[in-house]
Amino acid sequence: MPKMKTKAAAKKRFSMTASGRVKAGPAGKRHGMIKRSTKFIREVTGTMLLSAADAKIVKKYMPYDR
């Protein structure tokens, strides 16, 4: 059986923690920042941990990153 391929888009956007959780950057900071509040911009900086349901999907895209 051939090796499974990692989705290139997923490995660029997500990373795994040592405990197996999935880290990602929050959505909503690509463009249109002029109409966003300062509070919104401050809250979407950095990274966040995905929910269990979303993490399960992302882990299927990255079979060797566990």
Biopython code that builds the backbone (N, CA, C, O; Angstrom):
import numpy as np
from Bio.PDB.StructureBuilder import StructureBuilder

atoms = [
    (1, "MET", "N", (0.845, -1.183, 0.000)),
    (1, "MET", "CA", (0.000, 0.000, 0.000)),
    (1, "MET", "C", (0.894, 1.250, 0.000)),
    (1, "MET", "O", (1.866, 1.309, 0.752)),
    (2, "PRO", "N", (0.576, 2.237, -0.828)),
    (2, "PRO", "CA", (1.418, 3.442, -0.889)),
    (2, "PRO", "C", (1.293, 4.289, 0.376)),
    (2, "PRO", "O", (0.343, 4.159, 1.148)),
    (3, "LYS", "N", (2.278, 5.151, 0.559)),
    (3, "LYS", "CA", (2.261, 6.047, 1.712)),
    (3, "LYS", "C", (1.138, 7.067, 1.561)),
    (3, "LYS", "O", (0.773, 7.454, 0.450)),
    (4, "MET", "N", (0.603, 7.491, 2.694)),
    (4, "MET", "CA", (-0.407, 8.549, 2.678)),
    (4, "MET", "C", (0.298, 9.885, 2.517)),
    (4, "MET", "O", (1.401, 10.071, 3.030)),
    (5, "LYS", "N", (-0.325, 10.807, 1.817)),
    (5, "LYS", "CA", (0.277, 12.121, 1.608)),
    (5, "LYS", "C", (-0.292, 13.125, 2.607)),
    (5, "LYS", "O", (-1.480, 13.105, 2.930)),
    (6, "THR", "N", (0.585, 13.999, 3.084)),
    (6, "THR", "CA", (0.164, 15.115, 3.916)),
    (6, "THR", "C", (-0.362, 16.217, 3.004)),
    (6, "THR", "O", (0.242, 16.515, 1.974)),
    (7, "LYS", "N", (-1.491, 16.824, 3.381)),
    (7, "LYS", "CA", (-2.022, 17.950, 2.603)),
    (7, "LYS", "C", (-1.119, 19.158, 2.813)),
    (7, "LYS", "O", (-0.925, 19.602, 3.945)),
    (8, "ALA", "N", (-0.569, 19.689, 1.731)),
    (8, "ALA", "CA", (0.374, 20.805, 1.822)),
    (8, "ALA", "C", (-0.282, 22.039, 2.430)),
    (8, "ALA", "O", (0.364, 22.771, 3.180)),
    (9, "ALA", "N", (-1.544, 22.281, 2.122)),
    (9, "ALA", "CA", (-2.237, 23.445, 2.678)),
    (9, "ALA", "C", (-2.374, 23.325, 4.191)),
    (9, "ALA", "O", (-2.289, 24.327, 4.901)),
    (10, "ALA", "N", (-2.584, 22.114, 4.690)),
    (10, "ALA", "CA", (-2.745, 21.911, 6.131)),
    (10, "ALA", "C", (-1.431, 22.106, 6.868)),
    (10, "ALA", "O", (-1.416, 22.696, 7.949)),
    (11, "LYS", "N", (-0.332, 21.626, 6.313)),
    (11, "LYS", "CA", (0.943, 21.765, 7.031)),
    (11, "LYS", "C", (1.418, 23.212, 7.064)),
    (11, "LYS", "O", (2.223, 23.576, 7.921)),
    (12, "LYS", "N", (0.927, 24.048, 6.136)),
    (12, "LYS", "CA", (1.269, 25.468, 6.161)),
    (12, "LYS", "C", (0.443, 26.231, 7.198)),
    (12, "LYS", "O", (0.894, 27.255, 7.711)),
    (13, "ARG", "N", (-0.756, 25.747, 7.509)),
    (13, "ARG", "CA", (-1.677, 26.503, 8.353)),
    (13, "ARG", "C", (-1.774, 26.013, 9.793)),
    (13, "ARG", "O", (-2.146, 26.780, 10.681)),
    (14, "PHE", "N", (-1.446, 24.751, 10.033)),
    (14, "PHE", "CA", (-1.638, 24.163, 11.356)),
    (14, "PHE", "C", (-0.343, 23.560, 11.871)),
    (14, "PHE", "O", (0.526, 23.162, 11.096)),
    (15, "SER", "N", (-0.225, 23.497, 13.206)),
    (15, "SER", "CA", (0.898, 22.799, 13.821)),
    (15, "SER", "C", (0.378, 22.058, 15.043)),
    (15, "SER", "O", (-0.657, 22.411, 15.607)),
    (16, "MET", "N", (1.117, 21.019, 15.446)),
    (16, "MET", "CA", (0.702, 20.181, 16.556)),
    (16, "MET", "C", (1.485, 20.548, 17.814)),
    (16, "MET", "O", (2.664, 20.895, 17.743)),
    (17, "THR", "N", (0.823, 20.470, 18.954)),
    (17, "THR", "CA", (1.512, 20.658, 20.223)),
    (17, "THR", "C", (2.066, 19.307, 20.670)),
    (17, "THR", "O", (1.764, 18.277, 20.067)),
    (18, "ALA", "N", (2.870, 19.314, 21.715)),
    (18, "ALA", "CA", (3.455, 18.072, 22.224)),
    (18, "ALA", "C", (2.382, 17.136, 22.767)),
    (18, "ALA", "O", (2.549, 15.916, 22.737)),
    (19, "SER", "N", (1.284, 17.696, 23.262)),
    (19, "SER", "CA", (0.210, 16.867, 23.810)),
    (19, "SER", "C", (-0.771, 16.389, 22.745)),
    (19, "SER", "O", (-1.708, 15.655, 23.059)),
    (20, "GLY", "N", (-0.570, 16.796, 21.480)),
    (20, "GLY", "CA", (-1.419, 16.319, 20.399)),
    (20, "GLY", "C", (-2.546, 17.252, 19.998)),
    (20, "GLY", "O", (-3.349, 16.905, 19.132)),
    (21, "ARG", "N", (-2.625, 18.435, 20.611)),
    (21, "ARG", "CA", (-3.642, 19.397, 20.203)),
    (21, "ARG", "C", (-3.168, 20.122, 18.950)),
    (21, "ARG", "O", (-1.982, 20.096, 18.621)),
    (22, "VAL", "N", (-4.101, 20.772, 18.251)),
    (22, "VAL", "CA", (-3.777, 21.446, 16.992)),
    (22, "VAL", "C", (-3.832, 22.953, 17.194)),
    (22, "VAL", "O", (-4.822, 23.488, 17.694)),
    (23, "LYS", "N", (-2.750, 23.639, 16.795)),
    (23, "LYS", "CA", (-2.681, 25.094, 16.883)),
    (23, "LYS", "C", (-2.957, 25.693, 15.514)),
    (23, "LYS", "O", (-2.570, 25.126, 14.493)),
    (24, "ALA", "N", (-3.628, 26.844, 15.493)),
    (24, "ALA", "CA", (-3.910, 27.549, 14.245)),
    (24, "ALA", "C", (-4.024, 29.037, 14.530)),
    (24, "ALA", "O", (-4.254, 29.451, 15.666)),
    (25, "GLY", "N", (-3.863, 29.827, 13.490)),
    (25, "GLY", "CA", (-4.071, 31.261, 13.617)),
    (25, "GLY", "C", (-5.538, 31.581, 13.438)),
    (25, "GLY", "O", (-6.195, 30.978, 12.590)),
    (26, "PRO", "N", (-6.076, 32.519, 14.218)),
    (26, "PRO", "CA", (-7.485, 32.877, 14.077)),
    (26, "PRO", "C", (-7.791, 33.486, 12.703)),
    (26, "PRO", "O", (-6.925, 34.100, 12.079)),
    (27, "ALA", "N", (-9.010, 33.309, 12.252)),
    (27, "ALA", "CA", (-9.426, 33.855, 10.959)),
    (27, "ALA", "C", (-9.765, 35.335, 11.094)),
    (27, "ALA", "O", (-10.016, 35.821, 12.196)),
    (28, "GLY", "N", (-9.774, 36.046, 9.974)),
    (28, "GLY", "CA", (-10.269, 37.414, 9.955)),
    (28, "GLY", "C", (-9.222, 38.493, 9.970)),
    (28, "GLY", "O", (-9.540, 39.638, 10.293)),
    (29, "LYS", "N", (-7.962, 38.178, 9.631)),
    (29, "LYS", "CA", (-6.929, 39.214, 9.665)),
    (29, "LYS", "C", (-6.203, 39.367, 8.334)),
    (29, "LYS", "O", (-5.070, 39.847, 8.317)),
    (30, "ARG", "N", (-6.805, 38.983, 7.238)),
    (30, "ARG", "CA", (-6.138, 39.081, 5.939)),
    (30, "ARG", "C", (-6.284, 40.467, 5.321)),
    (30, "ARG", "O", (-5.319, 41.026, 4.799)),
    (31, "HIS", "N", (-7.476, 41.010, 5.380)),
    (31, "HIS", "CA", (-7.716, 42.327, 4.782)),
    (31, "HIS", "C", (-8.932, 42.944, 5.456)),
    (31, "HIS", "O", (-9.624, 42.274, 6.223)),
    (32, "GLY", "N", (-9.197, 44.223, 5.173)),
    (32, "GLY", "CA", (-10.351, 44.907, 5.746)),
    (32, "GLY", "C", (-10.172, 45.299, 7.200)),
    (32, "GLY", "O", (-11.154, 45.412, 7.933)),
    (33, "MET", "N", (-8.930, 45.511, 7.633)),
    (33, "MET", "CA", (-8.674, 45.830, 9.035)),
    (33, "MET", "C", (-9.141, 47.231, 9.423)),
    (33, "MET", "O", (-9.337, 47.511, 10.606)),
    (34, "ILE", "N", (-9.320, 48.106, 8.447)),
    (34, "ILE", "CA", (-9.683, 49.488, 8.749)),
    (34, "ILE", "C", (-11.057, 49.581, 9.416)),
    (34, "ILE", "O", (-11.295, 50.473, 10.230)),
    (35, "LYS", "N", (-11.955, 48.664, 9.073)),
    (35, "LYS", "CA", (-13.290, 48.713, 9.663)),
    (35, "LYS", "C", (-13.432, 47.831, 10.901)),
    (35, "LYS", "O", (-14.505, 47.785, 11.502)),
    (36, "ARG", "N", (-12.377, 47.138, 11.286)),
    (36, "ARG", "CA", (-12.408, 46.299, 12.481)),
    (36, "ARG", "C", (-12.103, 47.144, 13.715)),
    (36, "ARG", "O", (-11.389, 48.144, 13.641)),
    (37, "SER", "N", (-12.654, 46.724, 14.842)),
    (37, "SER", "CA", (-12.369, 47.448, 16.082)),
    (37, "SER", "C", (-10.980, 47.066, 16.587)),
    (37, "SER", "O", (-10.445, 46.012, 16.242)),
    (38, "THR", "N", (-10.415, 47.933, 17.401)),
    (38, "THR", "CA", (-9.104, 47.658, 17.985)),
    (38, "THR", "C", (-9.165, 46.417, 18.859)),
    (38, "THR", "O", (-8.212, 45.639, 18.904)),
    (39, "LYS", "N", (-10.269, 46.228, 19.546)),
    (39, "LYS", "CA", (-10.446, 45.050, 20.401)),
    (39, "LYS", "C", (-10.408, 43.770, 19.569)),
    (39, "LYS", "O", (-9.773, 42.794, 19.966)),
    (40, "PHE", "N", (-11.079, 43.768, 18.425)),
    (40, "PHE", "CA", (-11.090, 42.592, 17.558)),
    (40, "PHE", "C", (-9.685, 42.262, 17.077)),
    (40, "PHE", "O", (-9.259, 41.109, 17.140)),
    (41, "ILE", "N", (-8.967, 43.268, 16.599)),
    (41, "ILE", "CA", (-7.616, 43.051, 16.083)),
    (41, "ILE", "C", (-6.717, 42.492, 17.184)),
    (41, "ILE", "O", (-5.910, 41.596, 16.933)),
    (42, "ARG", "N", (-6.853, 43.012, 18.384)),
    (42, "ARG", "CA", (-6.039, 42.542, 19.508)),
    (42, "ARG", "C", (-6.364, 41.095, 19.860)),
    (42, "ARG", "O", (-5.465, 40.322, 20.190)),
    (43, "GLU", "N", (-7.635, 40.722, 19.794)),
    (43, "GLU", "CA", (-8.044, 39.375, 20.189)),
    (43, "GLU", "C", (-7.660, 38.307, 19.170)),
    (43, "GLU", "O", (-7.511, 37.142, 19.538)),
    (44, "VAL", "N", (-7.497, 38.669, 17.902)),
    (44, "VAL", "CA", (-7.177, 37.661, 16.891)),
    (44, "VAL", "C", (-5.684, 37.588, 16.575)),
    (44, "VAL", "O", (-5.296, 36.985, 15.574)),
    (45, "THR", "N", (-4.847, 38.189, 17.410)),
    (45, "THR", "CA", (-3.411, 38.032, 17.224)),
    (45, "THR", "C", (-2.968, 36.723, 17.870)),
    (45, "THR", "O", (-3.659, 36.180, 18.731)),
    (46, "GLY", "N", (-1.816, 36.227, 17.447)),
    (46, "GLY", "CA", (-1.281, 35.003, 18.036)),
    (46, "GLY", "C", (-1.936, 33.761, 17.470)),
    (46, "GLY", "O", (-2.427, 33.766, 16.341)),
    (47, "THR", "N", (-1.943, 32.693, 18.257)),
    (47, "THR", "CA", (-2.508, 31.421, 17.820)),
    (47, "THR", "C", (-3.568, 30.964, 18.807)),
    (47, "THR", "O", (-3.680, 31.492, 19.914)),
    (48, "MET", "N", (-4.344, 29.972, 18.386)),
    (48, "MET", "CA", (-5.374, 29.405, 19.251)),
    (48, "MET", "C", (-5.375, 27.894, 19.069)),
    (48, "MET", "O", (-4.838, 27.383, 18.087)),
    (49, "LEU", "N", (-5.973, 27.187, 20.008)),
    (49, "LEU", "CA", (-6.117, 25.740, 19.904)),
    (49, "LEU", "C", (-7.480, 25.432, 19.295)),
    (49, "LEU", "O", (-8.487, 26.033, 19.671)),
    (50, "LEU", "N", (-7.505, 24.499, 18.360)),
    (50, "LEU", "CA", (-8.760, 24.140, 17.707)),
    (50, "LEU", "C", (-9.624, 23.281, 18.622)),
    (50, "LEU", "O", (-9.123, 22.629, 19.539)),
    (51, "SER", "N", (-10.911, 23.291, 18.363)),
    (51, "SER", "CA", (-11.828, 22.433, 19.105)),
    (51, "SER", "C", (-11.575, 20.980, 18.720)),
    (51, "SER", "O", (-10.917, 20.705, 17.717)),
    (52, "ALA", "N", (-12.091, 20.064, 19.507)),
    (52, "ALA", "CA", (-11.863, 18.638, 19.265)),
    (52, "ALA", "C", (-12.402, 18.206, 17.904)),
    (52, "ALA", "O", (-11.774, 17.403, 17.214)),
    (53, "ALA", "N", (-13.561, 18.735, 17.517)),
    (53, "ALA", "CA", (-14.166, 18.354, 16.240)),
    (53, "ALA", "C", (-13.317, 18.819, 15.061)),
    (53, "ALA", "O", (-13.115, 18.070, 14.106)),
    (54, "ASP", "N", (-12.817, 20.063, 15.127)),
    (54, "ASP", "CA", (-11.982, 20.579, 14.049)),
    (54, "ASP", "C", (-10.619, 19.897, 14.032)),
    (54, "ASP", "O", (-10.070, 19.632, 12.962)),
    (55, "ALA", "N", (-10.074, 19.613, 15.207)),
    (55, "ALA", "CA", (-8.764, 18.965, 15.294)),
    (55, "ALA", "C", (-8.803, 17.572, 14.676)),
    (55, "ALA", "O", (-7.834, 17.143, 14.050)),
    (56, "LYS", "N", (-9.903, 16.874, 14.846)),
    (56, "LYS", "CA", (-10.040, 15.530, 14.283)),
    (56, "LYS", "C", (-9.940, 15.566, 12.757)),
    (56, "LYS", "O", (-9.326, 14.686, 12.153)),
    (57, "ILE", "N", (-10.536, 16.570, 12.141)),
    (57, "ILE", "CA", (-10.485, 16.721, 10.687)),
    (57, "ILE", "C", (-9.075, 17.056, 10.233)),
    (57, "ILE", "O", (-8.580, 16.486, 9.261)),
    (58, "VAL", "N", (-8.423, 17.984, 10.939)),
    (58, "VAL", "CA", (-7.079, 18.419, 10.556)),
    (58, "VAL", "C", (-6.083, 17.277, 10.694)),
    (58, "VAL", "O", (-5.169, 17.159, 9.878)),
    (59, "LYS", "N", (-6.240, 16.434, 11.712)),
    (59, "LYS", "CA", (-5.309, 15.319, 11.919)),
    (59, "LYS", "C", (-5.369, 14.310, 10.777)),
    (59, "LYS", "O", (-4.384, 13.624, 10.507)),
    (60, "LYS", "N", (-6.509, 14.214, 10.106)),
    (60, "LYS", "CA", (-6.610, 13.326, 8.947)),
    (60, "LYS", "C", (-5.793, 13.860, 7.774)),
    (60, "LYS", "O", (-5.303, 13.087, 6.951)),
    (61, "TYR", "N", (-5.645, 15.181, 7.699)),
    (61, "TYR", "CA", (-4.869, 15.796, 6.628)),
    (61, "TYR", "C", (-3.371, 15.639, 6.847)),
    (61, "TYR", "O", (-2.598, 15.702, 5.891)),
    (62, "MET", "N", (-2.945, 15.433, 8.112)),
    (62, "MET", "CA", (-1.521, 15.332, 8.439)),
    (62, "MET", "C", (-1.263, 14.008, 9.162)),
    (62, "MET", "O", (-1.111, 13.999, 10.383)),
    (63, "PRO", "N", (-1.210, 12.897, 8.436)),
    (63, "PRO", "CA", (-1.128, 11.587, 9.086)),
    (63, "PRO", "C", (0.188, 11.323, 9.816)),
    (63, "PRO", "O", (0.217, 10.487, 10.720)),
    (64, "TYR", "N", (1.282, 12.008, 9.458)),
    (64, "TYR", "CA", (2.582, 11.711, 10.063)),
    (64, "TYR", "C", (2.995, 12.736, 11.097)),
    (64, "TYR", "O", (4.086, 12.627, 11.656)),
    (65, "ASP", "N", (2.173, 13.716, 11.368)),
    (65, "ASP", "CA", (2.518, 14.779, 12.310)),
    (65, "ASP", "C", (1.780, 14.557, 13.626)),
    (65, "ASP", "O", (0.916, 15.351, 14.000)),
    (66, "ARG", "N", (2.123, 13.475, 14.329)),
    (66, "ARG", "CA", (1.429, 13.159, 15.584)),
    (66, "ARG", "C", (2.413, 12.913, 16.679)),
    (66, "ARG", "O", (2.020, 12.632, 17.811)),
]
sb = StructureBuilder()
sb.init_structure("model")
sb.init_model(0)
sb.init_chain("A")
sb.init_seg("    ")
for serial, (resi, resn, name, xyz) in enumerate(atoms, 1):
    if name == "N":
        sb.init_residue(resn, " ", resi, " ")
    sb.init_atom(name, np.array(xyz, "f"), 0.0, 1.0, " ", f" {name:<3s}", serial, name[0])
structure = sb.get_structure()
